[in-house]
Amino acid sequence: MTQTNLSRQLAFNLSAITLALLLNGCSQGQHTVAEPNIQQGEVKDAFANETKIVTLIDFERKEQNQWLQKTDTTIMDVISADNLNTQLAVEFSKAGNISTLRIEPPKPWDLSEYKDYNIAFDVQNTGADSVHLYLSLENPKGDVQSHSISLAAGYKGTVYFPVDGVEAQTDSGMWGDVPPWQSRDDLMVWRSWRNADQDYSRISALNFFTIGILENKSVILDDVRLRTNPPHDPEVMVGLIDKYGQNAKQTTPLDVHSDAQLKQKADEELAQLAKSTGMPNRSRFGGYTQGPKLDATGFFRTEKVDGKWWMVDPEGYVFFSHGPANVRMANMSTLTGVDYDQPSIRQRSSDEITPEDSMGIVTVPDSAKDKRYVISKARHDMFQWLPSYDDELADHYSYRRTTHKGPIPHGETFSFYRANLERRYGDDSQVSKQNSTDKSYKKTWLDVTAKRMHDWGFTSFGNWVDPGFYQSEQVPYFANGWIIGDYQTLSGHTNHWGLMPDPFDPVFAARAKVTIDAIADNIQGSPWCAGIFIDNEKSWGEREGSVAQRYGVILDALSKDVKASPAKQAFASYLRDKYHTVSALNAAWKSDLANWSTLEQGVTFDAYSDAQTADLSKMLEMLGEQYFKVVHNTLAQVLPDHLYMGARMANWGMPDEIITASLKYSDVLSFNIYEEGVQEDYWKFLEKVDLPVVIGEFHIGSTTESGMYNPGIVHGANQQDRATMYKDYMQSVLNKPYMVGAHWFQYIDEPISGRAFDGENANIGFVTVTDIPYPEMIKAVKDVTSTMYQTRLAQK
């Protein structure tokens, strides 16, 4: 569709919305209204008589239209059904990856005279599907604070989030906060980590936007305002988590209330799984036996068949890799608010090859437990129950030596999921209590999980799978490793998960060899290993943005002395070879370097010429090529029969230069695409790349009917909507000729109180904390897996 026709179509859609509203209004009796945010046992509404402080924008005044800036959106004034006020109808277009309505007044809103307030706005979803709506605030320094919410089809109500006061400033160690007040208004979820250094007492712009939508989405906005916060409730997080790790203040359809009920549910599922024969026409490895028969090599490989990429299983059948990632217990623990006054337990070694969040149970000596103290009373008070150290479930305590985010730097953890597995599947009294990995509940969990994969129709596990599956020969899997150690690093503009390794450092290559040798020892050449992932979501830089955002790691390298930075040495050599003289470099870069020694000692820049930006781009590609070359060549030496699946690039960290570098060395490209689907236009470049692609991570979650406070990165309105969005996402994957797989992150819901490493607490699992599957999701999975091979083969 041309841009002109698209604009006409959007205008037509908005006109239809307006007409419908004028004729019918938008009363709650005519639309499905989102479930109110009223906690169990109460009906009061803290905002029933809200105190408005000031209106930021209400779309009444014509001059406010000049504040509106559109990117892949269409807007139209709408008169309310009662003719009392003007609202703004907005249609977000699927043609844009990020479709935005930006509201930027002539001068920033100055909120410095106000205290204890929240931002609220009225909104209606006028479309037939839910809308995952984002709102970000910008301050004059360019800092951004983002929030989002899913609005069910027909939603009409008020949404809000605190900006000032205790509720806005307190870091509870959870990504999704407990709603601070009981209200029919709906709390938006934080989408950016709290940063105490950022000041939002002056707001320069508001951005309403959608990300990666598959169909146009339409809403009506009204009355963006500041409101006074209700009184702070100091008890809102007290007793939040029950003995099973469930929400103690909300009920859900899958709640468990006793050990006997938990065992009963397990027995019922085990009986059902015993009768399951899985999906028909599947090979031993999950390939499709009714598709084309290709060469069998005894290992997984890739091949392009009739213009479409496929994985090929060891027996020669076409294979599409679909299943959950993170099928393990290593990062399922939550901080208890307790720490031990014994620094020795936090010591780390440069020889480690497993990062902190992927370690399993870390046994803490009794001598350390004797020095137990409460490091955070607020967190410790969240739990209605934690076992004593002599309880039979105490072996599910562990320890985190460091955390990535949150107010607690290190401390004791507990895994309710592991404890529930022991309650659910029992334990063999004949097995020693000294070695929890030998316990029967763990063996039963491995078996039940594999049987679920077959029953649900999944063909593989994704990244981060429990090593207990490696030699079980039940489900294909992807092995993984991390290159960690004392090599030199580079800092980008934003370091999402940590600093960028300097791949020119010989120590990096040595650590890569150690990591890949360990992977080889674990998989033992198994044909069930479909491929190898190394590292995850590295901070290469942004794909778009300022020079610093795109090339921060290169600018950091240039600021270093060549004697301290192997990357700087490589880049200095490149510049010498290209320009030969400093004067030629200065002419191109519009710089004033005195000599080559000045460059080699370290330089910084305030402005960038086009030639310099082009050189920064080339050096970023050099950095990526060195990284991929080291990893690829080491894998080729140690594991020549297994596919290298690339570096699992995230949307925010996939510069074109890094994609270009990865093409030379990756067997399969991997991207973590947390959007509503794989948009046709935005990802079109992958068709030209002509390599197979797998989605390393995606998910959809919901706070409704889950008891969770965070729906994950992509929001659904409820569990059924979540399932529908999953099916839509998978359809967008299956119709792409370059896609050979998609892995859902993750198998299990995260802890409600936040995983210990960084506080993530999302409803993103196929199963709950009590290991009970979400029925809507499992039905949707079977709908997809029972037809995905036929669908993909039928497409031309």
C-alpha positions in Angstrom: 0.0 0.0 0.0 1.4 3.5 -0.9 1.9 6.1 1.9 -0.9 8.2 0.4 -3.4 5.3 0.4 -2.3 4.3 3.8 -3.0 7.8 5.2 -6.4 7.7 3.5 -7.1 4.3 5.0 -6.1 5.5 8.5 -8.3 8.6 8.1 -11.2 6.5 7.1 -10.7 4.2 10.1 -10.6 7.2 12.5 -13.7 8.6 10.9 -15.5 5.3 11.5 -14.4 5.4 15.1 -15.7 9.0 15.5 -19.1 8.1 13.9 -19.4 5.0 16.2 -18.7 7.1 19.3 -21.1 9.8 18.3 -23.9 7.3 17.6 -23.3 4.9 20.5 -21.2 6.7 23.1 -18.7 4.5 24.9 -20.6 3.5 28.1 -19.4 0.7 30.2 -22.6 -1.2 29.4 -21.7 -1.4 25.8 -18.0 -2.4 26.1 -16.0 -5.0 28.0 -14.3 -3.0 30.8 -11.0 -4.1 32.2 -11.0 -5.8 35.5 -10.7 -3.1 38.2 -7.5 -3.0 40.3 -9.3 -3.7 43.5 -7.5 -6.2 45.8 -9.3 -9.1 47.3 -11.8 -8.3 50.1 -12.0 -4.6 49.4 -14.2 -2.4 47.2 -13.0 1.1 48.1 -11.4 3.2 45.4 -8.6 5.5 46.4 -9.2 7.7 43.4 -13.0 7.9 43.7 -12.7 11.6 44.6 -9.4 12.4 43.0 -7.6 15.7 43.6 -6.5 17.2 40.3 -3.4 19.4 40.6 -3.0 20.6 37.1 -4.0 19.6 33.5 -1.0 18.9 31.2 -3.0 18.6 28.1 -6.8 18.1 27.5 -7.0 18.6 23.7 -9.6 21.4 24.2 -7.5 24.3 23.1 -6.6 24.6 19.4 -3.1 25.9 20.2 -2.3 22.5 21.8 -2.5 20.9 18.4 0.8 22.5 17.6 2.3 20.4 20.4 1.5 17.2 18.6 4.1 15.4 16.5 3.3 12.2 14.6 5.4 9.3 13.5 3.4 6.5 11.8 0.2 7.7 13.5 -3.0 9.5 12.4 -4.9 11.7 14.8 -8.3 13.4 14.8 -10.3 15.5 17.3 -13.3 13.7 18.6 -16.3 15.4 20.4 -17.4 13.2 23.3 -20.9 11.6 23.2 -22.2 14.1 25.7 -20.7 17.1 23.7 -18.9 18.3 26.8 -15.3 18.0 25.8 -12.9 17.4 23.0 -10.8 14.2 23.0 -8.1 13.0 20.7 -8.5 9.8 18.6 -5.1 8.2 17.7 -4.4 5.4 15.3 -1.1 3.7 15.5 0.1 2.2 12.3 1.6 -1.3 11.8 3.7 0.3 9.0 6.0 1.7 11.7 8.1 -0.3 14.1 7.6 2.3 16.8 4.4 4.4 16.0 4.5 7.5 18.2 2.4 10.5 19.2 4.7 13.0 20.7 3.4 15.9 22.8 6.0 18.6 23.2 4.8 22.0 24.6 6.7 25.2 23.8 8.5 25.1 27.1 8.7 22.1 29.6 6.0 21.5 32.1 7.4 22.7 35.4 6.2 20.5 38.2 8.8 21.5 40.8 6.3 23.2 43.1 4.2 20.0 43.5 4.8 17.0 45.7 3.4 13.5 46.0 1.7 13.2 42.7 0.9 10.8 39.9 0.3 11.3 36.1 -3.1 10.0 34.9 -5.1 10.1 31.7 -8.4 8.8 30.4 -8.3 6.4 27.6 -10.6 4.2 25.4 -9.6 1.3 23.3 -11.8 1.7 20.2 -10.4 -1.3 18.3 -11.4 -5.0 18.3 -8.1 -6.1 19.9 -6.2 -5.3 23.0 -3.7 -2.4 22.8 -0.3 -2.5 24.4 0.1 1.2 25.0 3.4 2.9 26.1 3.8 6.4 27.6 7.3 7.8 28.2 8.3 11.0 30.0 11.3 13.1 28.8 13.1 15.7 30.9 15.2 18.6 29.5 18.4 16.5 29.9 17.0 13.9 27.5 16.4 11.2 30.2 13.5 9.0 29.5 11.2 7.2 31.9 8.8 4.7 30.3 5.6 2.9 31.4 3.1 0.7 29.6 -0.2 -1.1 30.0 -2.5 -3.5 28.0 -5.9 -2.1 27.4 -8.5 -4.8 26.6 -10.8 -4.4 23.6 -13.5 -2.0 24.6 -11.6 -0.6 27.6 -12.7 2.7 29.0 -11.1 4.1 32.1 -8.2 5.9 33.7 -4.6 4.7 33.9 -1.8 6.2 36.0 1.6 5.9 37.5 3.3 7.8 40.4 6.0 10.3 39.5 6.7 11.8 42.9 6.4 10.6 46.4 7.2 7.4 48.3 5.5 5.2 45.7 7.6 6.6 42.8 10.9 6.8 44.7 10.9 3.5 46.5 12.8 0.7 44.7 11.2 -2.5 46.0 13.5 -4.7 44.0 10.7 -5.7 41.6 10.3 -4.7 38.0 6.5 -4.6 38.2 5.3 -2.9 41.3 2.5 -3.8 43.6 -0.4 -1.4 43.0 0.1 1.1 45.8 -3.5 1.9 46.3 -6.8 0.0 45.8 -8.5 1.6 42.9 -10.6 1.1 39.8 -7.9 3.0 37.9 -5.1 0.9 36.4 -1.4 1.2 37.2 1.0 1.4 34.3 4.1 -0.9 34.6 7.6 0.5 34.7 9.5 -0.1 31.5 12.7 1.6 32.6 14.8 0.9 35.6 14.6 3.5 38.4 17.4 5.9 38.3 17.8 8.2 41.4 20.0 10.6 39.4 17.1 11.5 37.0 14.9 14.4 37.8 11.4 14.6 36.3 10.2 17.8 38.1 10.4 19.3 34.6 8.9 17.3 31.7 9.8 18.4 28.2 7.7 15.9 26.3 5.2 13.0 26.6 5.3 10.1 24.1 2.4 7.8 23.5 3.5 4.9 21.3 3.2 1.2 20.3 6.0 -1.2 19.3 6.0 -3.9 16.7 2.2 -4.2 16.2 0.8 -6.5 13.5 -2.4 -4.6 13.0 -3.3 -0.9 13.4 -4.4 0.0 16.9 -6.7 2.9 17.9 -7.4 4.7 21.1 -9.0 7.9 22.3 -7.0 10.0 24.8 -8.2 12.7 27.1 -7.2 14.8 30.1 -3.6 14.1 30.8 -3.2 15.4 34.3 -1.4 15.5 37.6 -3.2 14.2 40.6 -2.4 14.1 44.3 -1.4 10.7 45.6 -3.7 9.1 48.1 -2.1 8.5 51.6 0.8 6.0 51.6 -0.2 2.6 52.8 2.8 1.1 54.7 1.2 -2.4 54.7 0.7 -2.7 51.0 3.6 -5.2 50.6 3.4 -6.9 53.9 2.4 -10.6 53.7 2.4 -10.4 49.9 3.6 -13.9 49.2 2.1 -17.1 50.6 3.9 -20.4 51.4 3.7 -21.6 47.8 5.1 -18.4 46.3 1.7 -17.2 45.1 0.0 -13.9 45.5 -1.5 -13.9 49.0 -3.7 -10.8 48.3 -5.3 -11.9 45.0 -6.9 -15.1 43.9 -6.4 -16.7 40.5 -8.1 -19.7 38.8 -4.9 -21.8 39.3 -4.2 -21.1 43.0 -3.1 -24.0 45.2 -4.1 -24.0 48.9 -2.7 -27.3 50.2 0.0 -29.9 49.6 -2.7 -32.4 49.0 -4.2 -30.3 46.2 -0.8 -29.8 44.7 -0.2 -33.6 44.6 -3.7 -34.2 43.2 -3.1 -31.8 40.3 0.2 -33.5 39.6 -1.4 -36.9 39.6 -4.1 -35.8 37.2 -1.6 -34.4 34.8 0.7 -37.4 35.0 -2.2 -39.6 34.1 -3.1 -37.4 31.1 0.5 -37.3 29.9 0.8 -41.1 30.2 -2.0 -41.4 27.6 -0.5 -38.8 25.2 1.1 -39.9 22.0 2.3 -36.5 21.0 1.9 -34.9 17.6 1.7 -37.3 14.6 4.2 -37.5 11.7 7.2 -36.5 13.8 10.6 -38.1 13.6 12.6 -39.2 16.6 14.1 -35.7 16.8 10.8 -33.8 16.1 11.3 -33.3 12.3 8.3 -33.6 10.0 8.1 -37.0 8.3 5.6 -36.0 5.7 7.9 -33.3 4.3 10.8 -33.5 1.9 13.4 -36.1 2.9 16.9 -34.5 2.7 20.4 -35.8 3.4 20.9 -37.2 6.9 24.2 -36.3 8.4 23.6 -37.5 11.9 23.6 -33.9 13.2 21.3 -30.8 12.9 22.1 -28.6 9.9 20.4 -26.0 7.7 19.3 -26.1 4.1 17.3 -23.9 1.8 14.4 -25.8 0.1 12.2 -24.3 -2.6 13.3 -20.8 -1.5 12.7 -21.3 2.1 15.2 -21.9 4.9 14.8 -25.0 7.2 16.7 -26.7 9.9 17.2 -30.4 9.0 17.2 -33.0 11.8 19.9 -35.7 12.1 17.7 -38.1 10.1 17.2 -35.7 7.2 13.7 -34.5 8.0 12.8 -30.8 7.8 12.8 -29.3 11.3 11.3 -26.1 12.7 12.7 -25.3 16.2 9.9 -24.2 18.5 9.8 -24.4 22.3 10.5 -22.7 25.6 13.9 -21.2 26.6 15.2 -21.1 30.2 13.9 -24.5 31.1 15.9 -24.7 34.3 15.7 -23.7 38.0 19.0 -21.7 38.2 17.4 -18.3 38.2 14.1 -19.0 39.9 15.1 -17.8 43.3 14.1 -14.6 45.0 15.8 -12.5 47.7 14.5 -13.0 51.2 15.8 -9.8 52.7 18.4 -11.7 54.7 22.2 -11.5 54.4 25.2 -13.0 56.2 27.9 -11.0 57.8 30.7 -13.1 56.3 32.3 -11.5 53.2 34.2 -14.7 52.3 31.0 -16.2 50.8 31.0 -13.4 48.2 34.4 -14.0 46.8 34.6 -14.7 43.1 37.2 -16.3 40.9 38.4 -15.3 37.5 38.3 -18.9 36.5 34.5 -19.1 36.7 32.5 -19.8 33.5 29.0 -19.4 34.9 27.5 -16.0 35.5 25.8 -15.2 38.8 22.2 -15.5 37.6 22.8 -18.9 36.0 24.2 -20.6 39.1 22.1 -23.2 40.8 21.8 -23.8 44.5 24.8 -22.2 46.3 25.3 -23.9 49.6 26.1 -21.5 52.4 28.0 -22.9 55.4 26.3 -22.9 58.8 29.0 -20.6 60.1 27.8 -17.9 57.8 24.1 -18.5 58.7 25.0 -18.0 62.3 25.8 -14.4 61.2 22.4 -13.9 59.6 20.8 -10.5 59.7 17.9 -8.7 58.0 19.3 -6.4 55.3 15.8 -5.3 54.1 12.9 -5.5 56.5 10.5 -4.4 53.7 11.5 -7.3 51.6 11.6 -9.8 54.4 8.1 -8.8 55.4 6.8 -9.7 51.9 6.7 -13.3 52.8 4.1 -15.0 55.0 6.4 -18.0 55.3 10.0 -19.0 54.8 11.3 -22.3 56.1 13.6 -22.6 59.2 17.1 -23.8 58.4 16.2 -27.2 59.8 13.0 -27.6 57.7 13.0 -30.3 55.0 12.5 -27.6 52.4 15.5 -25.5 53.6 17.7 -27.0 50.9 15.9 -24.6 48.5 17.8 -21.6 50.1 20.7 -20.3 48.1 22.8 -17.2 47.8 23.5 -14.4 45.3 26.9 -12.9 45.6 26.0 -9.9 43.4 22.8 -8.5 41.9 22.4 -6.6 38.6 19.6 -4.3 39.7 17.7 -3.4 42.9 18.4 -2.1 46.4 20.0 -5.3 47.8 23.5 -5.8 46.5 23.7 -9.5 47.6 21.9 -11.9 49.9 20.1 -15.0 50.7 17.6 -16.4 48.3 14.8 -19.0 48.3 13.2 -20.9 45.4 9.5 -21.5 45.9 9.4 -23.3 42.5 11.9 -25.9 43.7 10.1 -26.2 47.0 6.8 -26.8 45.2 8.3 -29.4 43.0 9.4 -31.3 46.1 5.9 -30.9 47.5 4.3 -31.8 44.1 6.3 -34.8 43.2 7.5 -36.0 46.6 11.0 -37.1 47.5 12.6 -40.5 47.8 13.5 -41.1 51.4 16.1 -43.6 50.2 18.0 -40.9 48.5 20.5 -38.9 50.5 19.4 -35.5 51.5 23.0 -34.3 51.1 22.7 -34.1 47.3 19.6 -32.4 46.1 20.4 -33.0 42.4 19.8 -36.8 43.1 16.4 -36.2 44.6 13.4 -37.9 42.9 11.5 -34.7 42.5 14.2 -33.4 40.2 14.2 -36.6 38.1 10.4 -36.5 37.9 10.5 -32.8 36.9 12.9 -33.7 34.1 10.7 -36.5 32.9 7.4 -34.5 33.2 8.9 -31.6 31.3 10.1 -33.7 28.4 6.7 -35.4 28.2 5.0 -32.0 28.2 7.1 -31.0 25.3 6.0 -34.0 23.3 2.3 -33.6 24.3 2.3 -29.9 23.6 4.0 -30.4 20.2 7.1 -28.4 20.9 10.1 -29.6 18.9 13.0 -28.3 21.0 14.1 -26.4 24.1 15.6 -23.0 23.5 18.6 -21.4 25.1 19.4 -22.1 28.8 18.2 -25.6 29.4 18.9 -27.7 32.5 22.0 -29.9 31.7 19.9 -32.8 33.0 18.3 -32.9 29.5 21.6 -33.1 27.6 22.0 -36.8 27.6 18.4 -37.8 28.1 17.7 -38.2 24.3 14.1 -37.0 24.7 14.0 -33.4 23.3 16.5 -31.6 21.1 18.2 -28.6 22.8 20.6 -25.8 22.3 23.6 -25.7 24.5 25.0 -22.3 25.7 28.0 -20.7 27.3 29.2 -17.3 28.4 32.7 -15.9 27.8 33.5 -14.3 31.2 36.9 -13.6 32.7 39.5 -10.9 33.3 39.8 -9.6 29.8 39.8 -5.9 28.9 36.3 -4.3 28.4 34.7 -1.4 26.6 31.9 0.8 27.8 29.1 1.8 25.5 26.6 4.7 25.9 24.3 2.2 27.7 25.5 -1.0 29.1 22.4 -3.1 29.4 23.8 -6.3 31.0 27.4 -5.3 31.4 30.5 -4.0 29.7 31.4 -5.1 26.2 34.3 -7.6 26.0 37.4 -6.4 24.1 37.6 -9.3 21.6 41.1 -8.2 20.5 42.4 -9.1 24.0 44.1 -12.5 23.8 42.6 -13.2 27.2 39.2 -13.1 25.6 40.2 -15.8 23.1 41.6 -17.9 25.9 38.4 -17.6 27.9 36.3 -18.5 24.8 38.3 -21.7 24.6 37.7 -22.6 28.2 33.9 -21.9 27.8 33.6 -23.9 24.6 35.7 -26.8 26.0 33.2 -27.0 28.9 30.2 -27.1 26.5 31.9 -29.9 24.6 32.4 -31.9 27.8 28.7 -31.4 28.7 27.1 -32.4 25.4 29.6 -35.1 24.6 29.0 -34.8 20.8 25.3 -35.6 21.2 23.2 -35.3 18.0 20.4 -34.0 20.2 22.2 -30.8 20.6 20.8 -28.7 17.7 23.2 -25.8 18.1 25.3 -23.6 20.3 24.5 -20.1 21.6 27.4 -18.1 23.0 26.7 -15.0 25.1 23.5 -13.0 25.0 22.3 -9.5 24.2 25.7 -7.8 24.2 25.9 -4.0 24.4 27.2 -3.4 20.9 25.3 -0.1 20.6 22.0 1.2 19.4 20.9 0.7 15.8 19.8 4.3 15.5 20.4 7.4 17.6 23.2 9.8 18.3 26.9 9.0 17.4 27.5 8.2 21.1 24.5 5.9 21.3 25.6 4.0 18.1 29.3 4.0 18.6 29.9 4.3 22.3 32.1 1.3 22.6 34.4 2.6 19.8 34.6 6.1 21.3 35.5 4.5 24.7 38.3 2.5 23.0 39.6 5.7 21.3 39.7 7.4 24.7 42.1 4.7 26.0 45.9 4.4 25.7 47.0 1.8 23.2 49.1 0.2 25.9 46.0 -0.5 28.0 43.5 -1.5 25.2 44.0 -4.1 22.5 41.0 -2.7 20.7 42.5 0.8 20.7 45.7 -0.7 19.3 43.7 -2.3 16.4 41.8 0.9 15.7 44.9 3.1 15.8 46.6 0.7 13.3 43.5 0.9 11.0 43.6 4.7 11.1 47.3 4.8 10.4 46.9 2.5 7.4 44.0 4.4 6.0 45.2 8.0 6.4 49.1 7.6 6.5 49.5 11.1 8.0 47.9 12.9 11.0 47.1 15.9 8.8 45.0 13.7 6.5 43.2 12.3 9.5 42.6 15.8 10.9 41.3 17.0 7.5 38.8 14.1 7.4 37.7 14.3 11.0 37.9 18.1 11.4 40.1 17.5 14.4 43.4 19.0 15.6 45.5 16.0 16.8 49.2 17.1 17.2 50.6 13.7 16.1 49.9 10.0 16.1 51.1 9.8 19.7 48.2 12.1 20.7 45.8 9.6 19.2 47.5 6.6 20.8 47.4 8.2 24.2 43.7 8.6 24.1 41.3 11.2 22.6 37.7 12.3 23.0 35.5 14.3 20.7 32.5 16.7 21.0 31.5 16.8 17.3 31.8 14.3 14.5 32.3 14.8 10.8 30.7 12.5 8.3 34.1 10.9 7.5 34.7 10.3 11.2 31.3 8.7 11.7 32.0 6.5 8.7 35.3 5.4 10.3 33.5 4.8 13.7 31.1 2.6 11.7 34.0 0.6 10.1 35.7 0.2 13.5 32.5 -1.2 15.0 32.3 -3.7 12.2 35.9 -4.6 12.9 35.1 -5.1 16.6 32.2 -7.4 15.7 34.2 -9.3 13.2 36.9 -10.0 15.7 34.3 -11.2 18.3 32.6 -13.5 15.8 35.8 -14.8 14.4 37.1 -15.8 17.8 33.9 -17.6 18.8 33.3 -19.2 15.4 36.9 -20.5 15.0 37.0 -21.9 18.5 33.6 -23.7 18.0 34.8 -25.0 14.6 37.9 -26.5 16.3 36.1 -28.0 19.3 32.5 -28.7 18.1 32.7 -28.9 14.3 29.4 -30.8 13.9 27.2 -28.4 15.7 25.6 -25.2 14.4 26.8 -21.8 15.7 23.6 -19.9 16.4 25.0 -16.4 16.6 24.9 -13.9 19.5 21.2 -13.5 20.2 21.0 -9.8 19.4 18.3 -7.7 21.0 16.3 -5.0 19.2 18.2 -2.3 21.1 21.6 -3.9 20.4 21.7 -4.9 16.7 23.6 -2.3 14.8 23.9 -2.9 11.0 27.6 -3.2 11.4 27.4 -6.0 13.8 24.8 -7.9 11.7 27.2 -7.5 8.7 30.1 -8.9 10.8 28.0 -11.8 12.1 27.1 -13.0 8.6 30.6 -14.2 7.8 30.7 -16.5 10.9 27.2 -17.6 12.0 25.4 -20.7 10.7 22.1 -19.2 12.0 21.4 -15.6 13.0 19.6 -15.1 16.2 17.5 -12.2 17.4 15.5 -11.6 20.6 12.3 -9.9 19.2 10.1 -8.7 22.0 7.3 -7.2 19.9 3.8 -8.3 19.0 5.2 -10.1 16.0 7.8 -10.1 13.3 6.6 -7.1 11.3 6.8 -7.5 7.5 8.5 -4.2 6.7 10.8 -3.7 9.6 12.5 -7.1 9.3 12.5 -7.2 5.5 16.2 -6.8 5.4 16.6 -10.4 6.6 15.3 -11.7 3.2 18.4 -10.0 1.6 20.7 -11.4 4.2 19.8 -14.9 3.0 20.8 -16.8 6.1 18.5 -18.8 8.4 17.2 -16.9 11.4 15.9 -18.1 14.8 14.1 -15.9 17.4 16.0 -16.5 20.6 13.4 -14.9 22.8 9.9 -13.6 22.7 6.9 -13.7 25.1 3.5 -12.2 26.0 2.3 -12.0 29.6 -0.6 -10.5 31.6 -1.2 -9.4 35.2 -4.8 -10.5 34.9 -5.7 -14.0 36.2 -2.1 -14.6 37.0 -1.6 -12.9 40.4 1.5 -11.3 38.9 2.4 -7.6 39.0 4.4 -7.6 35.7 3.1 -8.8 32.4 6.6 -9.0 30.9 7.9 -7.1 28.0 4.9 -7.6 25.7 1.5 -7.2 27.4 -1.8 -9.1 26.9 -5.0 -8.0 28.5 -5.8 -11.4 30.1 -4.8 -15.0 29.8 -7.0 -15.6 26.7 -5.7 -12.5 25.0 -2.2 -13.6 25.9 -2.8 -16.9 24.1 -4.3 -15.2 21.1 -1.3 -12.9 20.8 1.0 -15.8 21.0 -0.7 -17.4 18.0 -0.6 -14.2 16.0 3.1 -13.9 16.8 3.8 -17.4 15.6 1.9 -16.9 12.4 4.1 -13.9 11.7 7.1 -16.1 12.2 5.9 -19.1 10.2 5.2 -17.0 7.1 8.8 -15.7 6.9 11.0 -17.7 4.5 14.1 -17.0 6.5 12.8 -18.2 9.9 13.8 -21.6 11.2 12.7 -21.3 14.8 11.2 -19.3 17.6 11.9 -19.8 21.3 9.6 -18.5 24.0 11.2 -16.9 27.1 10.5 -18.6 29.5 9.1 -22.0 30.7 8.2 -20.9 34.3 6.7 -17.7 35.6 9.2 -15.5 37.4 8.9 -15.1 41.1 6.2 -12.5 42.1 8.7 -10.8 44.4 11.3 -10.7 41.6 14.1 -13.0 40.6 17.1 -12.4 42.7 19.5 -11.1 40.0 17.5 -8.1 38.8 13.9 -8.1 40.2 12.1 -9.3 37.0 8.7 -10.7 38.2 6.7 -11.4 35.1 3.9 -13.7 34.0 5.8 -15.1 31.1 5.7 -18.8 31.8 3.8 -21.7 30.4 3.5 -22.9 34.0 3.0 -21.2 37.4 5.3 -21.2 40.4 3.4 -24.3 41.5 4.3 -26.0 38.1 0.7 -25.9 36.9 0.2 -25.2 33.1 -1.9 -22.2 32.0 -4.7 -24.0 30.0 -5.3 -21.1 27.6 -1.6 -21.0 26.6 -1.3 -24.8 26.2 -4.4 -24.9 24.0 -2.9 -22.1 21.9 0.5 -23.9 21.7 -1.2 -27.1 20.5 -3.1 -25.2 17.9 0.2 -23.8 16.5 2.4 -26.9 16.8 -0.2 -29.3 15.3 -0.2 -27.3 12.0 3.1 -25.4 11.8 4.8 -27.8 9.5 1.8 -28.1 7.2 1.4 -24.3 7.2 5.0 -23.6 6.5 5.3 -26.2 3.7 2.1 -25.0 2.0 3.3 -21.4 1.7 4.9 -20.4 -1.6 
